Amino acid sequence: MYYIYVLRSKKDQSLYIGYTANLKQRISDHNKGQSYFTKRKIPYEFIYGEIYIDKRDAKGREKFLKSGAGWRFLKKQIKYILEP
């Protein structure tokens, strides 16, 4: 299984999108500062996820969510989570 996940920084409320085969370990790595792109904004909380059987589907979905159309979709999908 492969997971698409969205994390929100508790420091500045910014979002991070990623994919992994081991969700629990990956979130732990982010919060330990072991990811170059997220270490400056720890701690993170998990706010959204999707599961895929095929790695290529997960990578494609991650790429889409990181695009302009993907961000717009995501913000509509989790609008209540993002409200202050």
C-alpha positions in Angstrom: 0.0 0.0 0.0 1.1 3.6 -0.7 -0.2 6.6 1.1 -0.6 10.2 0.0 -0.6 12.4 3.0 -1.0 16.1 3.9 0.7 17.5 7.0 0.1 20.9 8.5 2.8 22.7 10.4 1.8 23.6 13.9 4.4 26.4 13.7 3.0 28.4 10.8 0.0 26.4 9.5 1.7 25.6 6.1 0.9 22.4 4.3 3.1 19.6 3.0 2.1 16.9 0.6 4.0 13.6 0.3 3.7 9.9 -0.4 5.1 6.9 1.3 4.8 3.2 1.8 5.1 3.6 5.6 2.9 6.4 6.8 3.6 6.1 10.5 7.4 6.1 10.0 7.3 9.0 7.5 5.3 11.3 9.8 7.7 10.4 12.6 10.6 11.3 10.3 9.1 14.6 9.5 8.6 15.5 13.1 12.1 14.4 14.0 13.5 16.9 11.5 14.8 14.2 9.2 13.3 15.7 6.0 15.2 18.6 4.4 12.0 20.2 3.2 10.1 20.1 6.4 12.6 20.3 9.2 12.3 24.1 9.7 8.6 24.0 10.4 8.2 21.1 12.9 6.0 19.9 14.5 3.5 18.6 12.0 0.1 17.1 12.3 -1.6 14.7 9.9 -4.7 16.2 8.4 -5.5 14.2 5.2 -4.7 11.0 3.5 -5.4 8.7 0.6 -4.4 5.0 0.0 -3.3 3.4 -3.2 -2.4 -0.1 -4.2 0.1 0.9 -6.9 3.1 3.1 -6.4 2.6 4.8 -9.8 -0.9 5.8 -8.9 0.2 7.3 -5.6 3.1 9.2 -7.3 0.7 10.5 -9.9 -1.8 11.7 -7.3 1.0 13.4 -5.3 2.1 15.2 -8.5 -1.5 16.3 -9.2 -2.1 17.6 -5.6 1.1 19.6 -5.8 -0.1 21.3 -9.0 -2.3 24.4 -9.1 -5.5 22.4 -9.8 -4.5 19.9 -7.1 -4.1 22.6 -4.5 -7.5 24.1 -5.4 -9.1 20.6 -5.1 -7.4 19.9 -1.8 -8.4 23.2 -0.3 -12.0 22.4 -1.2 -11.7 18.8 0.1 -10.4 19.9 3.5 -11.9 23.3 3.9 -13.3 22.7 7.4 -10.0 21.5 8.7 -8.3 24.6 7.3 -10.7 27.0 8.9 -9.3 28.9 11.9 
